[in-house]
Amino acid sequence: MDSIRVVDVVDDEAFQFVPPCADPGFDHRTCDFWEDADRGSKAARLAWLQPAGPSPTRAAGLPTRSANPFLADLEARGAPKANPFATSRPNPFLTPGEEDDAPAVNPFAPPPRERPTVDPGAPRKLQLLARGMGVVGSYAKVLLRGDVPAAYAQFGPLSAYPRAQRTRDLYPSLPDSPLPAVITCIASTAEARHLGLARRLVEVVCEDLEGRGFAAVETYPEAGAKPDATSAATPMFWETLGFYRAIDDARFPVMRREFT
């Protein structure tokens, strides 16, 4: 039997394990549907999988446009930009060798803790998943069967997923305190279907979220959606995992599980 292990998607090495969706029109690796309530998409965008390049710079020798419309005429005439009220004198409160733009250090406070981050050139989706690093933990996990990705889950605090918050806003009867964590995506690869691996991954995610101090978790499936087109499985799937219908809507129910 193949060994099973679960990895947190917190760096580029783990991000490479994120499997593509069973429907080639969608892609977990480029989806920002839940992170962007207005313009988010589940679409496969190959360009997002490329390392982010440096910001484009203006060609040398070309004038820059002023952000202040009242200065445009002066700049066009080559007016001097020097501030007559500025001074070139050094800051008299600095100790010798200290730079004026250096960050202030409080000698009575412990040094700030360095938080884990991803490379600024990392794929956009990895940067989205890394927002919770050093604060609440990872936002995604991949279940590996042997060394082959078999299931994927995305989750985290409600504040990380504006579309989930917008869904909750439709149902005032949902409890607001304490706010739940959310599982926005659970999916198996086509080859790993009907093996119970997605359920196994959800249990790992729930155990993790409970360990982070959450009292409940919610998910927002679309009833009647095709298996390859939904990011949140079916209501029946969640009911087998101890979730109940907090909102029994015919098309967009809210599934909730309380942690004890």
matplotlib code that plots the C-alpha trace (Angstrom):
import matplotlib.pyplot as plt

x = [0.0, 1.3, 2.2, 0.1, 1.5, 0.2, 2.3, 1.6, 1.9, 4.3, 7.2, 7.9, 8.8, 5.4, 3.6, 4.9, 2.8, -0.5, -2.3, -4.2, -8.0, -9.7, -11.3, -8.5, -10.4, -9.8, -6.6, -6.0, -2.6, -4.0, -7.4, -8.2, -12.0, -12.3, -9.6, -11.2, -14.9, -15.4, -13.0, -11.8, -11.6, -11.0, -9.6, -6.4, -3.9, -0.5, 1.1, 0.5, 2.7, 5.8, 8.0, 6.9, 9.3, 10.7, 8.4, 8.7, 10.8, 10.4, 12.8, 15.8, 15.6, 11.8, 10.2, 7.9, 4.4, 3.8, 1.2, 0.3, -1.6, -0.8, 2.9, 2.8, 3.2, 6.1, 7.9, 7.4, 9.2, 12.0, 11.3, 13.6, 12.2, 14.3, 12.4, 13.5, 12.5, 14.6, 17.9, 21.0, 22.1, 22.3, 20.0, 21.6, 20.0, 21.7, 24.8, 27.9, 27.5, 23.8, 21.6, 18.6, 16.4, 17.3, 14.4, 14.0, 15.0, 13.4, 16.1, 13.4, 11.4, 12.4, 13.6, 10.9, 10.4, 11.3, 8.2, 8.6, 7.9, 8.1, 10.3, 8.8, 9.1, 7.0, 3.9, 0.9, -1.1, 1.8, 2.0, -1.8, -1.4, 1.6, -0.2, -0.9, 2.6, 4.0, 0.6, -1.9, -0.1, -0.5, -3.6, -3.4, -2.4, -1.7, -2.2, 0.4, -0.1, 3.4, 5.0, 2.0, -0.4, -3.9, -5.9, -5.8, -7.5, -7.5, -8.6, -7.9, -9.5, -12.6, -10.7, -8.5, -11.5, -13.7, -16.1, -16.7, -17.6, -19.9, -21.6, -22.1, -23.5, -26.5, -27.5, -27.8, -28.8, -25.3, -23.4, -20.9, -19.1, -16.8, -16.2, -15.4, -12.5, -13.4, -12.5, -12.9, -11.6, -11.4, -10.6, -9.2, -7.4, -9.4, -7.1, -7.6, -11.4, -13.5, -10.5, -11.5, -8.4, -10.3, -12.1, -8.8, -7.4, -10.4, -9.9, -6.3, -7.3, -10.0, -7.5, -5.1, -7.7, -8.9, -5.3, -5.1, -7.9, -10.9, -14.2, -15.9, -15.3, -17.7, -17.7, -19.9, -20.7, -22.9, -25.7, -26.0, -22.6, -20.6, -17.8, -15.1, -16.5, -17.0, -14.4, -16.3, -17.6, -21.2, -23.4, -23.5, -19.7, -19.5, -22.3, -20.2, -17.5, -19.8, -20.8, -24.5, -26.5, -26.4, -28.2, -30.4, -30.5, -31.6, -28.5, -26.0, -26.2, -23.8, -22.1, -20.8, -18.9, -18.3, -15.1, -15.5]
y = [0.0, 3.5, 5.7, 8.7, 12.0, 15.6, 18.6, 22.3, 24.6, 27.2, 27.3, 26.7, 23.1, 22.3, 24.5, 22.2, 19.4, 21.3, 19.2, 20.8, 20.5, 17.5, 20.0, 21.5, 24.8, 25.4, 25.3, 25.3, 26.9, 30.1, 30.3, 33.5, 33.0, 33.1, 35.7, 38.3, 38.6, 40.9, 39.7, 36.4, 33.5, 29.7, 29.8, 28.2, 31.0, 29.6, 33.0, 32.9, 29.9, 31.8, 33.6, 37.2, 39.5, 42.8, 45.8, 47.6, 50.7, 53.8, 54.1, 56.3, 59.8, 60.0, 62.6, 61.4, 62.7, 64.6, 63.2, 66.8, 68.4, 71.9, 71.3, 70.0, 73.4, 74.3, 71.0, 71.4, 74.8, 73.2, 75.0, 74.1, 71.5, 72.4, 73.0, 76.4, 75.3, 72.2, 72.0, 70.0, 70.1, 66.6, 65.6, 66.8, 64.1, 61.2, 59.6, 59.5, 56.9, 56.6, 57.0, 59.2, 56.8, 53.7, 52.1, 53.2, 50.7, 50.6, 49.5, 48.6, 46.2, 42.8, 42.7, 42.1, 38.5, 37.6, 36.0, 33.4, 34.7, 33.5, 35.0, 38.2, 36.5, 33.5, 32.7, 34.9, 32.0, 31.0, 34.5, 34.5, 31.2, 32.5, 35.5, 33.6, 32.3, 33.4, 34.5, 31.6, 29.1, 27.7, 28.2, 25.0, 21.3, 18.6, 14.9, 12.7, 9.1, 7.8, 10.8, 11.6, 14.4, 13.0, 15.7, 19.4, 21.6, 25.4, 26.9, 29.6, 32.4, 34.0, 37.3, 35.7, 35.0, 37.9, 35.8, 33.6, 36.6, 37.9, 34.5, 34.7, 38.2, 36.7, 34.8, 37.0, 34.0, 32.5, 33.0, 35.9, 35.0, 33.3, 33.6, 30.3, 29.2, 28.2, 25.4, 27.0, 24.1, 20.3, 18.3, 14.9, 14.1, 12.0, 9.0, 9.3, 9.5, 7.2, 6.2, 8.4, 10.6, 13.9, 12.9, 12.0, 15.4, 17.3, 15.6, 16.7, 20.2, 20.3, 19.0, 21.7, 24.5, 23.3, 23.4, 27.0, 27.9, 28.0, 26.9, 26.0, 25.7, 26.4, 25.5, 26.7, 24.0, 24.5, 21.9, 20.1, 21.2, 18.8, 17.1, 18.6, 22.1, 22.6, 23.7, 22.7, 19.2, 18.5, 18.9, 15.1, 14.9, 17.3, 15.5, 12.3, 14.4, 15.7, 18.9, 20.0, 22.4, 25.7, 27.2, 24.7, 26.7, 24.7, 25.7, 27.4, 25.7, 26.6, 23.5, 24.0, 21.8, 22.8, 21.8, 20.4]
z = [0.0, -0.9, 2.1, 2.8, 3.9, 4.0, 3.3, 4.0, 1.0, 2.5, -0.1, -3.8, -3.2, -1.7, -4.2, -7.0, -5.4, -5.9, -8.5, -11.4, -11.4, -13.0, -15.4, -17.4, -17.6, -13.9, -11.9, -8.1, -8.8, -10.3, -8.7, -6.7, -6.7, -2.9, -2.3, -4.6, -4.2, -7.2, -9.9, -8.6, -11.1, -11.0, -14.5, -15.6, -16.2, -17.2, -17.0, -13.2, -12.9, -14.1, -11.6, -11.2, -13.1, -11.9, -12.1, -15.4, -15.4, -17.4, -20.4, -19.6, -20.8, -21.0, -18.8, -16.0, -15.7, -12.5, -10.1, -9.2, -12.1, -10.8, -11.2, -14.8, -16.4, -14.1, -14.8, -18.5, -18.3, -16.4, -13.2, -10.3, -8.0, -5.0, -1.8, -0.4, 3.1, 3.1, 4.8, 4.1, 7.7, 9.3, 12.1, 15.3, 17.4, 15.5, 17.0, 14.8, 12.0, 12.4, 9.3, 9.3, 7.4, 9.5, 11.3, 14.9, 17.5, 20.9, 23.4, 25.9, 23.6, 22.4, 18.8, 16.2, 15.3, 11.7, 10.1, 7.3, 3.8, 0.3, -2.5, -4.0, -7.4, -6.3, -8.4, -7.4, -5.9, -3.7, -2.4, -1.6, 0.2, 2.2, 3.7, 6.9, 7.4, 10.8, 12.0, 11.8, 9.7, 6.2, 4.0, 2.0, 2.2, -0.3, 0.4, -1.3, -2.1, -2.3, -3.9, -6.2, -5.3, -4.7, -2.9, -2.2, 0.3, 0.8, 4.1, 6.7, 8.6, 7.2, 6.8, 4.2, 1.9, 1.1, -1.1, 1.8, 4.0, 1.2, 1.3, 5.0, 4.7, 2.8, 5.9, 9.0, 11.2, 11.0, 14.3, 14.2, 17.4, 17.4, 13.7, 12.0, 9.9, 6.4, 4.0, 0.5, -1.6, -1.4, -4.4, -5.4, -8.7, -11.1, -10.4, -6.6, -6.6, -4.4, -2.2, 0.8, 0.5, 0.4, 3.6, 5.1, 4.2, 5.6, 8.9, 9.0, 8.1, 10.8, 13.4, 12.4, 12.6, 16.0, 17.1, 16.0, 18.3, 16.0, 17.5, 14.2, 10.5, 7.6, 3.9, 1.1, -1.5, -4.5, -4.6, -7.9, -9.3, -11.4, -9.5, -11.8, -11.6, -7.9, -5.4, -2.3, -3.0, -2.2, 1.0, 1.4, 1.3, 4.3, 6.2, 6.2, 8.1, 10.8, 9.2, 9.4, 7.3, 9.2, 6.2, 4.3, 1.0, -2.0, -4.1, -1.8, 1.7, 4.4, 6.0, 9.5, 12.0, 15.7, 17.4, 20.9]

ax = plt.figure().add_subplot(projection="3d")
ax.plot(x, y, z, "-o")
ax.set_aspect("equal")
plt.show()
